[in-house]
Amino acid sequence: MEIRRAEERDLEGINRLLMQVCLVHHKGRPDLFRYGAKKYTDEQLKEIIRDAQRPIFVAADENQNILGYAFCIFQQHKNDNILTDIKTLYIDDLCVEENQRGQHIGSSLYQAVYAFAKQNYCYNVTLNVWSLNESAIKFYEACGLKPQKIGMEVIL
C-alpha cells in the first residue's frame, strides 16, 4: 500500500468511499443527510485535486485500487480580531473502505496527514466528527486527537 496525493484517475475509488461515508451519516441522521448522495460532484472533485490548498491523500494498493482517503484543507485566520494567526491543516473527511477496516489503513493515512502538516509548518491538525459515529471517535482518540470544541443542537 502507498499513501500519495490523489489524482483524477482516482475518482471512481474516491466516489465509492464518498458514498460509504454518506450512508453512515444518513443512517445516523436521516433528517440531515440524503440517501444515495455524495459530498462532491466529479467536477468539484477535479477542482479539489488540483487545489494545493485542499490536498487529498489516498491509500492505494499495488493495483492502484483506492482503499481510503483523507480530504484536507489549509486554514489560517490572518488579521482576525480574536484568533491568532496559526496555520491549521483541517481534515475535512477521512474514510477507509468498509471491507479493509482494521488493517491500519486509516492510521497510515492519518500519519501521512500529520507528517504533511508538520512539513508545512502547521500549528495543529483538526477535524470534526459526528457524535453518531462512535467508531470514528474512538479511532481519532487512538490517534491522539482530543476534543477542541463541541457542537450542540436542539431540534424544533
Disulfide bonds with the S-S distance in Angstrom:
none
